[in-house]
């Protein structure tokens, strides 16, 4: 019996792989709603092209590859919509915090002292997401895989190839 015949029925995909795909997508985006949308797009794309699944890899690997491509496509669209380098977007609230030399216009607000509270209230993740957003696309992707998804260098290399 071929692996293709052993693949679970599409109606079971969400139960079997939904959490794994969501964790991957959230690790890439740090945005729950966006991660859910990307996973949904992944399942729809997989359903549309299930006849092309050859069973060479596992179904899970195939779905993650689709999700990876959906995620990359999303960030390409976002990057395309960003203003050109050197032309800051005046609607960006971060830019309004600094003068032309990059110095704070006013003392930044102090963070809460308890790190657990910072993580729980989302302030930490919001800050991390803002920092990652400033990275070039490929570096942001690699940083997220390594530091947030705790993937090894080898796993990242295999995934990026």
C-alpha atoms as one frame of an Amber mdcrd trajectory, in Angstrom:
protein
   0.000   0.000   0.000   1.436   3.418  -0.920   1.823   6.230   1.559  -0.691
   8.253  -0.423  -3.332   5.651   0.368  -2.342   5.765   4.049  -2.867   9.527
   4.370  -5.754  10.454   6.646  -8.970  11.708   5.116  -9.154  15.497   4.662
 -11.938  15.803   7.223  -9.436  14.638   9.875  -6.647  17.062   8.912  -7.736
  19.856  11.238  -7.894  17.550  14.258  -4.589  15.870  13.438  -2.490  18.815
  12.260  -4.318  22.021  13.187  -2.427  22.637  16.434   0.966  21.951  14.876
   0.253  24.269  11.961  -1.067  26.972  14.270   2.052  26.816  16.470   4.246
  27.142  13.390   2.209  30.043  11.978   2.046  31.838  15.315   5.782  31.399
  15.743   6.290  33.100  12.395   3.802  35.925  12.844   3.289  36.426  16.594
  -0.272  37.316  15.655  -3.047  34.915  16.642  -5.578  36.109  14.054  -3.051
  36.084  11.230  -1.817  32.627  12.265  -5.387  31.305  12.208  -5.951  32.839
   8.761  -2.743  31.324   7.394  -3.644  27.879   8.744  -7.104  28.152   7.213
  -5.591  29.175   3.858  -3.210  26.223   4.148  -6.006  23.711   4.650  -7.987
  25.199   1.759  -4.970  25.088  -0.560  -4.191  21.521   0.508  -7.780  20.461
  -0.063  -7.763  22.020  -3.539  -4.516  20.281  -4.455  -4.792  17.031  -2.485
  -4.525  15.050  -5.711  -0.986  16.403  -6.137   0.119  14.958  -2.778   2.454
  12.179  -3.855   3.131  10.683  -0.441   6.889  11.127  -0.795   6.892  13.034
   2.482   4.406  12.777   5.304   1.128  14.653   5.041   2.242  16.792   7.991
   5.438  17.796   6.159   3.431  18.607   3.032   1.003  20.775   5.010   3.850
  22.604   6.763   5.468  23.273   3.384   2.207  24.784   2.131   1.939  26.857
   5.316   5.546  28.006   4.942   4.773  29.220   1.420   1.563  30.931   2.549
   3.513  32.677   5.321   6.256  33.800   2.944   3.639  35.067   0.481   1.977
  37.042   3.271   5.222  38.722   4.325   6.108  39.481   0.717   2.747  41.210
   0.284   3.261  43.140   3.509   6.806  44.124   2.508   5.546  45.236  -0.894
   2.942  47.437   0.778   5.549  49.001   3.115   6.936  52.422   2.218  10.297
  52.406   0.479  13.381  52.467   2.688  14.370  55.994   3.576  10.793  57.203
   3.339   9.288  56.614   6.761   5.583  56.082   7.006   4.283  59.066   8.950
   1.403  56.971  10.288   3.864  54.676  12.101   3.602  55.525  15.827   7.149
  54.247  16.435   8.631  56.949  14.186   6.873  59.640  16.191   8.880  58.609
  19.287  12.266  59.652  17.832  13.907  62.761  16.414  15.746  62.839  13.070
  18.945  61.607  14.717  17.132  58.587  16.185  17.118  59.846  19.773  14.083
  59.564  22.037  11.878  62.665  21.958  10.684  61.843  25.474  11.753  59.299
  28.070  10.161  55.958  27.143   7.576  54.612  29.579   8.920  52.198  32.175
   7.956  48.581  31.890   6.379  46.749  34.765   8.944  45.213  37.065   7.457
  41.693  37.069   8.581  39.884  33.867   5.705  37.400  34.153   3.167  40.227
  34.056   4.888  41.714  31.022   4.568  38.426  29.141   0.991  37.860  30.293
  -0.286  41.254  29.222   1.222  40.963  25.761   3.515  43.981  26.102   6.584
  41.778  25.744   5.301  39.990  22.630   4.181  43.245  21.076   7.685  44.654
  21.585   9.330  41.513  20.190   7.019  41.632  17.169   7.881  45.288  16.547
  11.600  44.521  16.731  11.314  41.557  14.365   9.283  43.673  11.945  12.350
  45.887  11.539  14.516  42.983  10.359  14.944  42.103   6.695  12.404  39.415
   5.764  14.835  36.490   5.646  16.527  37.457   8.922  13.148  37.864  10.632
  12.144  34.405   9.460  15.410  32.820  10.634  15.354  34.653  13.974  11.786
  33.530  14.616  12.574  29.918  13.768  15.687  29.880  15.969  14.670  31.941
  18.984  10.903  31.540  19.185  10.388  28.110  17.641  13.670  26.837  19.133
  14.647  25.071  15.929  18.227  23.932  15.448  20.473  25.468  12.840  20.257
  22.230  10.857  16.430  22.257  10.937  16.388  25.876   9.805  18.830  25.160
   6.994  16.732  22.214   5.814  13.563  24.297   5.969  15.045  27.292   4.155
  16.474  25.237   1.270
